[in-house]
Amino acid sequence: QVTLVESGGGLVQPGGSLRLSCVASGNVFSVSTMGWYRQATGKERELVAQITSGGSTNYADSVKGRFAISRDNAENTLTLQMDSLEVEDTAIYYCNMKGSILYYDYWGQGTQVTVSS
């Protein structure tokens, strides 16, 4: 069983930055596809950014050029650097781990990001 624990959310003004972290338990982090999703009030959960075990990344169009996803396999840690934050980025952000060969799909408990003046 894997647990994912997010941290780093909070309140920030438009144009500001936040850095989210997700620490995973277990021993499958390095072979998993990791991602950040978000869900705003009244909206469906959406993919923000994803990084494969090989380091390939993809981003939602709305965050390209502003957010950067990275991983540290030695520390079982996933990071999302968020710059130039906009009010529309306000949401609960979730860390996700998916199996690349075997099927598994784990979620963290989420961390609130609020962008407001």
N, C-alpha and C positions, 0 to 999 in steps of 0.2 A: 504494500500500500504506500502511495506517495502522498505527501502533504506539500502544499504550496502556500507560502506566507508572503503576502505583499506588504510593502511599506513605502512611505514617501509621499503619500497624498497630502492634500491640504488646501488652503485658500490662497489664491495668488491673484494679483491684478492682471488685467489684459497686457500682453507684451512681456510678461514675466516668464520664469522658468521653474520647472520642477523635475526631479529625478525619481523615478519609481524603481523599486527593486523587488525581486521575487526570489526567495530562497527555497530550493526544493530538497526534500528528504529523499532517501533511497539512492539507488545506484544506476538509474537509467537516464539521468539528465543529459549526459554527453551524446547519447544516441537518439535523443528525442527532438522533435520539432517543437519549438517554444514560441508562444505568441502572447500578445497583449490584445485584449478585447475591451470594449467599453459599452456601457448601456446608460443612456440618458433617460430621464423621466419620461414615460409615455412612448418610448421608442424601443425598437428591437436591439438586441445585442449585435455589435458589429466588430469586425476585425479592424484593428488599428495597425498592427505591425506583426510580422512573423519572421523567424529565423530558423533555418534548418540546421541539422547536426553538422552539415558541411560549411555553414556560415552564410549561405545565400539568404538574402532578405527581400521582403516585399512590404509595401506600405499602402494604406488607404490613400486615395488621391488627396483627400482633405488634409493630410498631415505630411505629405511629401515635402522635403526641404525644411521642415520644422522639427520633426521627431527623429530620433535615432535609436534603434534597438541594437543591443549587444549582449553577448553571453560570455561567462567565465566558467568553463567546464571544471576547472580545478576547484572552484568555490561553489559549484552548483547554483550559480546566481545568474539571473536574467535582469537586464536593466533597460529602462526606457527613459532616455533623455528627451524632455519636452521643452522646446524653446518657442518664443513668440506665441505664447498661449493666447487663445481667443475664447470669448464667452461660450462659443459653440463647442468647445472642448470639455465643458462641464459634464461630468458623468461619473459613474462608478467604473473603475478600471480593474479588469480581472486578468490574472496570469493563467495561462493555459499550457498544458503539456500533452502532446500527442505522440503516439508511437509511429515510427517510420516503417517498421517491418511488422511487428506484432501490434495488435490493436489495443490501445488504451487511450483514455481521454480524461485528464484530471484538471480540476479548476481550483483556484484559490478563493478566498472569501471576499475579495474585492477591497479596493481602497478608493475613498471619495476624493475626486479632484473638482474643485470649484474655482472657476475663473470669474471674478467679479470686481468691479470698482467700488 
